[in-house]
Amino acid sequence: MKQFRLCAALCLLVTLCACQRSTVLEDQSIVIALAYEVKENNKFQVTGTFINAQPNAKDTSRTVSVEAETSKGARRKMNQMLPNKLATGQIRVILLDKDIFRLNMIQEIEVLSRDPFFSDMIKIAIVDGSPEELLAYKYENHSNIAVTLNELLEHNLKTNWTPSMTLHDFTRSRGLQRSDLAIPVLKKEEDEVALKGLALLHKDQIVGEATPREGFFIKTLKGADTPYLYQLNIKKEDMHQSGMDRYLLEDTDNVKVVFNVTKSKAKIKLVDPKNLKFKVIVNIDVDVQEVSKRYKFIEPGAIDALEHQITVEITGELQQLLDKLRKINSDCVGFGELYRSRVGNSEYLEEKWAEMFPESSINAQIDIDVIRTGIIE
């Protein structure tokens, strides 16, 4: 009996080993980035950039572009044009053109989250210009632009002003209690690709853009501790109001102050539900890196005057952003989600919030703490 069981086990092992299918890197077409561009006939021009795994290949990447009505249709056509089968789960970046939003074709991107070919952690970005051109261009300084794009977005997500925008973030924001999106914008500039700012959406339409500095505020308000190198140009009349001018060793019309945000924490309060009044409080620790004019840091009151001046300047910039978001009706921060959590009746407010948000009142408060000073020109 024991011999029979042993023989059966050996036969099963041999069968399983024989049926095992090996995956050879050179036998796969590994797609790293996909670009979706809308054509005049409302079809997609889908461009993919692949890693060339052939050991003797001169180029490390290859770009293929096809026209299709759906992402699966594009995948089928790409498979017909490639020497090897597309590898699943390797895509890092999806690029979209602005016409996808203008023509209300964003639904096809949303359904990608239900396709096992795509990971929820794929980064999404909008291209200012042609996504196909951005991927297909032969860059002198980048052997594979898809890898560069992934590293560019990842770096700025971790250490700079760019808020997270993955396929998971994208589909979650379009759920029952939807919030508007802020999506990174890339632009090809000669032989480089630059991260220019954020596209601000209302529902499925792009209604405005945010600068990198505004992106710092948006990311902070969404709950992320956001490192950022900040520069202020402070005018003479403003320095007089704060008393900062008394600590300058020479008279000047303006002073440049550069500081690094080492810690930032935001809190949003609903102070009056009936009248839709919010208060935004942001606590920021800064490391002063540079002051363009000689400043008497060691004198009593000098640091307090500098803190007060930075507070006034940044509070004004944050307030401008909050007013801008209300004006263009892009609740990319999530004020509506906070309001619904406190008031209830989510389904009703989901329908009405687009009318309510522009009528709300949002006041900004910044608390600055200078933790150290650095270089002075």
Sequence and secondary structure as in RCSB ss.txt:
>XXXX:A:sequence
MKQFRLCAALCLLVTLCACQRSTVLEDQSIVIALAYEVKENNKFQVTGTFINAQPNAKDTSRTVSVEAETSKGAR
RKMNQMLPNKLATGQIRVILLDKDIFRLNMIQEIEVLSRDPFFSDMIKIAIVDGSPEELLAYKYENHSNIAVTLN
ELLEHNLKTNWTPSMTLHDFTRSRGLQRSDLAIPVLKKEEDEVALKGLALLHKDQIVGEATPREGFFIKTLKGAD
TPYLYQLNIKKEDMHQSGMDRYLLEDTDNVKVVFNVTKSKAKIKLVDPKNLKFKVIVNIDVDVQEVSKRYKFIEP
GAIDALEHQITVEITGELQQLLDKLRKINSDCVGFGELYRSRVGNSEYLEEKWAEMFPESSINAQIDIDVIRTGI
IE
>XXXX:A:secstr
 HHHHHHHHHHHHHHHHHH     GGGEEEEEEEEEEE TTS EEEEEEEE   TT S SEEEEEEEESSHHHHH
HHHHHHSSSEE TT   EEEEETHHHHTT THHHHGGGG TTS TT EEEEESS HHHHHHS  SS S HHHHHH
HHHHHHHHHSS    BHHHHHHHTSTT    EEEEEEEETTEEEEEEEEEEETTEEEEEE HHHHHHHHHHTT  
  EEEEEEEEHHHHHHHTGGGGBSS  SEEEEEEEEEEEEEEEEEEETTTTEEEEEEEEEEEEEEESS B TTST
THHHHHHHHHHHHHHHHHHHHHHHHHHHT   S HHHHHHHHH  HHHHHHHHHHHGGG EEEEEEEEEEEEEEE
E 
